[in-house]
Amino acid sequence: MSMTDHTQNVFVDYPWEKVFDAAEKAVSQISEVKIESINVNRIIKSISLKTGKATYPGLTTGENITVSLEPISGNQTKIHVLSAPKSGTDSRVDGGKNRENINLILDEISKCLE
């Protein structure tokens, strides 16, 4: 994990199936970043995204973002979000882009759960 990799865990009081549906909807609605690909795997409760080059030049060539879910109890789910640069050369500075990605995804998931 490089210095610019960011990760965050959030616990929500919803069953994992509902959270997964919300996460899948949330990532498909995000317009603030250029998403190149989305890989959804309900069996392992994971959604992976690859983003394109940042609109502000020179910072990153894009990020790999993973949203993983872990059922905790009947109605509680742990959401784990990881955002990391696609390229090792981007690992020194990201201008806060990875933290921004995590906040954006968690905000969108929250909206979809309301």
BATI-300910 format. One record per residue (C-alpha): x, y, z; residue in one letter. Coordinates in steps of 0.5 Angstrom, whole numbers, plus 500, padded with zeros to 3 digits. Layout:
+-----+-----+-----+------+
:   u :   v :   w : code :
+-----+-----+-----+------+
:   X :   Y :   Z :    A :
...
+-----+-----+-----+------+
This chain:
+-----+-----+-----+------+
:   u :   v :   w : code :
+-----+-----+-----+------+
: 500 : 500 : 500 :    M :
: 503 : 507 : 498 :    S :
: 503 : 513 : 502 :    M :
: 497 : 516 : 497 :    T :
: 493 : 509 : 498 :    D :
: 487 : 511 : 502 :    H :
: 482 : 507 : 506 :    T :
: 476 : 507 : 510 :    Q :
: 471 : 503 : 514 :    N :
: 464 : 505 : 515 :    V :
: 458 : 501 : 519 :    F :
: 451 : 502 : 517 :    V :
: 445 : 499 : 520 :    D :
: 442 : 495 : 513 :    Y :
: 443 : 488 : 511 :    P :
: 449 : 487 : 506 :    W :
: 444 : 485 : 500 :    E :
: 441 : 492 : 501 :    K :
: 447 : 496 : 502 :    V :
: 450 : 492 : 496 :    F :
: 444 : 494 : 491 :    D :
: 445 : 501 : 494 :    A :
: 453 : 501 : 492 :    A :
: 452 : 498 : 485 :    E :
: 447 : 504 : 484 :    K :
: 451 : 509 : 487 :    A :
: 458 : 508 : 483 :    V :
: 453 : 508 : 476 :    S :
: 451 : 515 : 478 :    Q :
: 457 : 518 : 480 :    I :
: 459 : 524 : 475 :    S :
: 465 : 527 : 478 :    E :
: 470 : 522 : 476 :    V :
: 471 : 519 : 469 :    K :
: 470 : 511 : 471 :    I :
: 473 : 507 : 465 :    E :
: 470 : 500 : 468 :    S :
: 466 : 497 : 473 :    I :
: 467 : 490 : 476 :    N :
: 461 : 488 : 480 :    V :
: 462 : 481 : 484 :    N :
: 456 : 480 : 488 :    R :
: 458 : 473 : 491 :    I :
: 465 : 476 : 494 :    I :
: 461 : 482 : 496 :    K :
: 465 : 487 : 492 :    S :
: 465 : 492 : 487 :    I :
: 472 : 495 : 483 :    S :
: 472 : 501 : 479 :    L :
: 478 : 504 : 475 :    K :
: 478 : 511 : 474 :    T :
: 481 : 515 : 468 :    G :
: 486 : 521 : 468 :    K :
: 484 : 526 : 473 :    A :
: 481 : 533 : 470 :    T :
: 487 : 537 : 473 :    Y :
: 493 : 535 : 470 :    P :
: 499 : 532 : 473 :    G :
: 496 : 529 : 479 :    L :
: 494 : 522 : 477 :    T :
: 493 : 517 : 471 :    T :
: 487 : 515 : 475 :    G :
: 485 : 510 : 481 :    E :
: 483 : 503 : 483 :    N :
: 477 : 503 : 487 :    I :
: 474 : 497 : 491 :    T :
: 468 : 497 : 495 :    V :
: 467 : 491 : 499 :    S :
: 462 : 489 : 504 :    L :
: 462 : 485 : 510 :    E :
: 456 : 482 : 514 :    P :
: 457 : 484 : 521 :    I :
: 450 : 481 : 524 :    S :
: 443 : 481 : 521 :    G :
: 442 : 488 : 520 :    N :
: 449 : 491 : 520 :    Q :
: 454 : 491 : 514 :    T :
: 461 : 494 : 514 :    K :
: 463 : 498 : 508 :    I :
: 470 : 498 : 506 :    H :
: 473 : 503 : 501 :    V :
: 480 : 503 : 498 :    L :
: 482 : 508 : 493 :    S :
: 489 : 507 : 490 :    A :
: 493 : 510 : 484 :    P :
: 493 : 506 : 478 :    K :
: 500 : 507 : 477 :    S :
: 506 : 507 : 482 :    G :
: 509 : 513 : 479 :    T :
: 503 : 517 : 482 :    D :
: 504 : 514 : 489 :    S :
: 508 : 520 : 492 :    R :
: 502 : 525 : 491 :    V :
: 495 : 525 : 489 :    D :
: 492 : 532 : 491 :    G :
: 487 : 529 : 496 :    G :
: 484 : 525 : 490 :    K :
: 484 : 518 : 493 :    N :
: 480 : 521 : 500 :    R :
: 476 : 525 : 495 :    E :
: 474 : 518 : 491 :    N :
: 472 : 515 : 498 :    I :
: 468 : 521 : 501 :    N :
: 464 : 521 : 494 :    L :
: 463 : 514 : 494 :    I :
: 460 : 513 : 501 :    L :
: 456 : 520 : 500 :    D :
: 453 : 517 : 494 :    E :
: 452 : 510 : 498 :    I :
: 448 : 514 : 503 :    S :
: 444 : 517 : 499 :    K :
: 442 : 511 : 495 :    C :
: 440 : 508 : 502 :    L :
: 436 : 514 : 504 :    E :
+-----+-----+-----+------+
